[in-house]
Amino acid sequence: MKKALYILVGISLVLTACSTEDTTVNFTFLQLNDVYEIAPLEGGKVGGMARVEKLHQDLLKENPNTFMFMAGDFLNPSLLGTLKYKGERIKGKQMIEVMNAMNFDLVALGNHEFDLNEQEFQQRLNESNFQWIATNPVHKLNDSTTQRFAVVKDNVRHELPKTVTFTVKNKAGKEIEIGFFSATLNANPKDYVDYGDFYESAKYAYTNLKRTTDVAIIFGLTHLAIEQDKMVANMFPEVPLIMGGHEHVNMSVPVGNSKITKADANAKTVYIHRISYNIKTKKTVINSELVPITKNTGIDASVDKIVQKWNVLLDEKIKEILPNPDAVIYTAVEPLDGRDTPIRSKQTNLGLLIAKSMAFSFDNDVDCALINGGSIRIDDQLQGDITGVDIFRVLPFGGEVLKVELKGSLLKKVLKYGRLKAGKGAYLQRYNVNYDATTKIWSVGNSEIVDAKIYKVAFSDYLLKGYDIPFLKPENVDVVKVYKNKDTDAAHDIRKAIILYLNSL
């Protein structure tokens, strides 16, 4: 009798296990966002797309139902992107080649994709083999009409869809459809892009997915500011997960029964989401893990081969200026903030460091130093070990530091102009210059700027071309003298000036 009872219990357990397996579909998401560099950073300690691909392959072995996503911002800015290859600027070509090899499942548009001009962006689309999603951005034509962006291959247009669905099957053969919508913030206005209303576009996309009865779960793949992501999450309480980007720092933000996740920029970390969906109860369980990408992650040889090909080109160009670009020159305990929004709207510690370096390149024989925030192109934070390559990432276009004598009246006009351009590239990062918002007085050091006095100022050479500040040109009557640099001077290349300054600390 006891033996029969054991057999019945055993059969019951087996049937329960089979039933659970029959009704549960397990799948995994690998999330990246804001990846500009294909090689590891911080002297090889963190990041690297070949390492991410190794993790991707490991996850596929763990569960074949693994999907890899990019939540926007990857075509620009990058140091490699500024270089020329076969007569053309690379402009994200290296990223497309690497991402093709990694077999990304779905890629959303970020605001930095549109740093490229219309022709460059179309070329990158055409070179891609992965699936894109574009819920709100559309292609604005010269006659102001719009059409969807498209990948063009063999003269055939493959439009970027507003929504995407994937089929996921469990071991018992039961399958579900999972759906995705996207949203991209309008942080980079361009003549060839119409962003529309991301909020209304997301609502339209979500409603269409809900009408498709085969779609069991809907997820978001967005590139928005976190407050905007929260708005979307509150609008769609049934969406259990929004994978986002834009902020560059990792976060997991709960909103009701949902959450918004963002990994660190440049694949310093990635998010792994292991998801279980019960077909019978329609319940979704998500276990999310933020995973550092380091040497311990391992490396995928095929992707690494592509990365190394591009690195050879990069090394050749950098070594024309810097003999040992991978040597650690400084360790930043506090992150140095070079992200686009802060660097173009307020004084940051990285902006101050650069301006101090500019003064240092003239043995501090200047009254102050100024550089336009738009010259600082890293759109990231530097932390830990910093190498020469990192400095080139900060200022990929290089340029000289110029010592200029000018009247105080012009200096005040320049400073006022830069302050009023907060949020734009003309905003000025500075050293030894202060502004009292109460009295509205500009001072150099501790002294108010005197209109008739002559000041020595270290400027980035770009500023003297009048592109950002139209009246700041050598021919301005209030510019008294522009000193010339020798090729051997530290000031001849602003990146060299920064490296020498950091080595002196």
Stockholm file with secondary structure:
# STOCKHOLM 1.0

chainA/1-505         MKKALYILVGISLVLTACSTEDTTVNFTFLQLNDVYEIAPLEGGKVGGMARVEKLHQDLLKENPNTFMFMAGDFLNPSLLGTLKYKGERIKGKQMIEVMNAMNFDLVALGNHEFDLNEQEFQQRLNESNFQWIATNPVHKLNDSTTQRFAVVKDNVRHELPKTVTFTVKNKAGKEIEIGFFSATLNANPKDYVDYGDFYESAKYAYTNLKRTTDVAIIFGLTHLAIEQDKMVANMFPEVPLIMGGHEHVNMSVPVGNSKITKADANAKTVYIHRISYNIKTKKTVINSELVPITKNTGIDASVDKIVQKWNVLLDEKIKEILPNPDAVIYTAVEPLDGRDTPIRSKQTNLGLLIAKSMAFSFDNDVDCALINGGSIRIDDQLQGDITGVDIFRVLPFGGEVLKVELKGSLLKKVLKYGRLKAGKGAYLQRYNVNYDATTKIWSVGNSEIVDAKIYKVAFSDYLLKGYDIPFLKPENVDVVKVYKNKDTDAAHDIRKAIILYLNSL
#=GR chainA/1-505 SS CHHHHHHHHHHHHHHHHHHHHHHEEEEEEEEECCCCCSSCBTTTTBCCHHHHHHHHHHHHHHCSCEEEEEESCCSSSCHHHHSEETTEECTTHHHHHHHHHHTCSEEECCGGGGGSCHHHHHHHHHHCCSCEECSSCEEECTTSCEECCEEEETTEEEECCSEEEEEEECTTSCEEEEEEEEEECCCSCCTTEECCCHHHHHHHHHHHHHHSTTEEEEEEEEECCHHHHHHHHHHCTTCCEEECCSSCSCEEEEETTEEEEECCGGGTEEEEEEEEEETTTCCEEEEEEEEECBGGGCCCHHHHHHHHHHHHHHHHHHTTTCSCTTSEEEEEEEEEECCHHHHTTSCCHHHHHHHHHHHHTTTTCSSEEEEEGGGCCCCSEEEEEEEHHHHHHHSTTCCCEEEEEEEHHHHHHHHHHHHHTTTSTTCEEEESEEEETTTTEEEETTEECCTTSEEEEEEEGGGGGTSSSTTCSTTSTTEEEECCCCTTSGGGSHHHHHHHHHHHC
#=GC SS_cons         CHHHHHHHHHHHHHHHHHHHHHHEEEEEEEEECCCCCSSCBTTTTBCCHHHHHHHHHHHHHHCSCEEEEEESCCSSSCHHHHSEETTEECTTHHHHHHHHHHTCSEEECCGGGGGSCHHHHHHHHHHCCSCEECSSCEEECTTSCEECCEEEETTEEEECCSEEEEEEECTTSCEEEEEEEEEECCCSCCTTEECCCHHHHHHHHHHHHHHSTTEEEEEEEEECCHHHHHHHHHHCTTCCEEECCSSCSCEEEEETTEEEEECCGGGTEEEEEEEEEETTTCCEEEEEEEEECBGGGCCCHHHHHHHHHHHHHHHHHHTTTCSCTTSEEEEEEEEEECCHHHHTTSCCHHHHHHHHHHHHTTTTCSSEEEEEGGGCCCCSEEEEEEEHHHHHHHSTTCCCEEEEEEEHHHHHHHHHHHHHTTTSTTCEEEESEEEETTTTEEEETTEECCTTSEEEEEEEGGGGGTSSSTTCSTTSTTEEEECCCCTTSGGGSHHHHHHHHHHHC
//
